[in-house]
């Protein structure tokens, strides 16, 4: 049987290691709110309570998770709300080119709108039919299978539509602005003209 194809520099991971920066936040459903703001089509902020967000259409995608620490978890089934469904509910302005995904403790990650709008990008609440654990991002984490996993934050709380790119938390600390594992875009020193907002 053929070995699964891995991006360059990656190794196959059978389990799912816990990797994150900082403590695991305590989930308080009565205080939890998901916001879409910034360059929205109507100029308004859109908000959902946890109960309201949980009632949005549920979808599943099969996608890999490639960590910049060089492990890859292949063929995982993720369940939750597709980013494209969120874009339909709260459309961006025509000149929105990027998003900033915001998570607990002010953590952020920037994405090109095309990566965010991919039919496999999902705000995951489940993996393999089971609720995510707190350590793996419950109640909500973004999964962007075509990019390194730091582009999909845990404990997501909102999305900002942007008309110009700017770097998120890890991107400001030396990680590549795009993060394509197949091109092994790990670090900012590898960026080429046009890859980042500072070039």
N, C-alpha and C positions, 0 to 999 in steps of 0.2 A: 504494500500500500504506500502511495506517495506521501511524503511528509508535507504538512501544511506549509504554505508559503508565508514567510515572515518578512517584515521590513528589515533592511540592513541593520546589523548590530543588535537585533532583538533575539531573545531566547523564549521558548515556549514555557508558559507557566500553567501548571495544572490546577492550583488553587487560586485564591484571590487575596493577595496580601493587602493589608491596611496601610495606606500611605497618605499622609496629609500633614499640613503645617498647622500647629496650634491645637487647642483642645477641641473635643467634640461638644458642640453646643447642645444645650438642653431644649428639647422641643416643647413649646407651649402652644397648643393648637388655637387657643382663644386669642392669642396675640399674633399669630402667624398671618402674614399677608404677602401676596405675590403682586408685584407691580410691573407694568410696562409703561415706560415714560420716555421723554426725550423727543426725538423727531417723529412723532406719530402723525398719521395722515390727518386726524382731526384736531391736533394740537392739544389733546387732553391726555391725562394720566388714566390708565385702566387698572383696576385693582380687583383681586379675588381673595376671599377668605380661604382658609384651608378646606372648609366644607364645599365651597363653590369650585375651587380648583379641582378637588377630588371628583366632582360631578362632570367635568369636561370629558369629551370623547376619549376613550381609552384605546390605545393602539399598541402593537408589539412590533419590534424590529429585531433582526438578528445582526449583531455587529461585534467587531473585535474591540478590545481595549488594549492600546499600546502605551505603556508607561515609559517616560523618558529615562527611568532608571534601568531600562533594557529588558523588562519582562513584557510578554504579550499574552493576553488571554483571548482565545479565539472562539468565535461562534456562540457568544452568549446571547440569550434572548432577554431583551429589555422591554418592560412594559411601562406605559405612562402616556404623556401628552406629547404628540409630535410638535416640533417647533413650527412646522408649516401650518398646523391647525391654530397655533397661537397667533401666527402672523395674519391669518384670516380673521380672527376675532378682534385683533388690535393691529390694523394695518400700519406699516411704516409710511412716512412721507416719501414721495417719489425720489427725493434726493438723498435718502438714507442709504449709506454704503456699508456700514459696519454696525455691530452691536457690542455693547459691553454687558457681560453677564455678571450680575452682582450676587454675592453670597454672604453668609454670616460673617461677622467681624470685619466687614468692609472689603473682603476678598473680591477680586475681580479678574475677568479674563476677556480679552477682546477677540472678536471673530469677524471675518469678512461676511457680509450678508449672504453671499452664495453658500458658504459653509453652514451658516446658521439655518438657511432655508432648505438644505438638503433633505431629501425624503427619508433619510436614516438618522437625522439629528432628533433626539428625543429627550424630554424632561422625564427622567425615569423615576418611578416610584417602586418598581419591582424588578427583580432579576430572576429568571427561571421560574416565574410565577409566584415567587415569594417576595414579601415586602422587604425592601432594603433594610439593613441594620443601621443603627445610628452611626456606627464607625464607617460604613460605606456610603453615607450620605442621606439617610432618611431625615426628613420626609421627601426630599427632592434633590436629584442631582442631574446635571446635564451630561449626556453621552453624545460625543461627536466621533463616530467610529473612524472617520478618515483622517483624524488628527491625533496628535499625542494627547494622552488623557488629562494633562494639566489644563487643556482647553475646555474641559468639561468639569466645572467645579462641583463640589459637594455642597449640600445645604443651601441651594439656590433660593434667592428671595426676589429676584426681579431681573428685567432686561431693559437696558437703555438703548434706544435707537440713535445712531450717530450719523452725521453728515460728513465726518472726517474721522480717520483712524486715530486712536491713541492707545498706548500700551496699558495692559493690565498689570496685576500684582507680579507674576513671575516674569512677564515680559520686561518690566522695569528692572528686574534683578538678573538680567543676562540671558533669559531664555529667548528662543527665536520667536519673532512676531507672528509667523504663520503656523509653524509646527507640523509640517507634513512628514510623517514617519517614513514614507516610501522614498522621500528625498533626504532623509536623515537630517531634518532641520531642527537640531536640538538647541543651538545657542546663537545668541545675537551676532557674534563675530562671523557667523556663516551667512549672514543676510546679504543679499544682493540689492542693487538699486531697485526701488519699488516694493521691496518686501515689507518695509516698516515706515511708520509716519515720520521718522527722523532722518530719512535718507533722501 
